[in-house]
Amino acid sequence: MKKPKNTLKNLKSMQKKNGFRLNPNRKIIEYLIKGLIKNAEEFGKKYCPCRRIHNDRVICPCIHHKKEIKEQGHCHCFLFVSKEFSD
């Protein structure tokens, strides 16, 4: 199935551009990728699987992720983490 691999590739591209990392826990990544794919199939966009869908501000990575990573070391879903969090 190409969808999980393509989604992972896109997430890795996002992390490089934005200076954060994917969570090193593979099971968390796999679970969240399934949620992103499900939302894309059901709603037409890869909405954050951990937030209530109410507008396009929660398309992954959602509008909150940079602030959350800066303040907590990870986004709400634990999909993206800071370098320090993952070391």
PyMOL commands that set and color helices and strands:
alter all, ss='L'
color gray80, all
select helices_A, chain A and resi 2-18+26-43+56-58+65-72+83-86
alter helices_A, ss='H'
color red, helices_A
select strands_A, chain A and resi 21-22+80-81
alter strands_A, ss='S'
color yellow, strands_A
deselect
rebuild
show_as cartoon
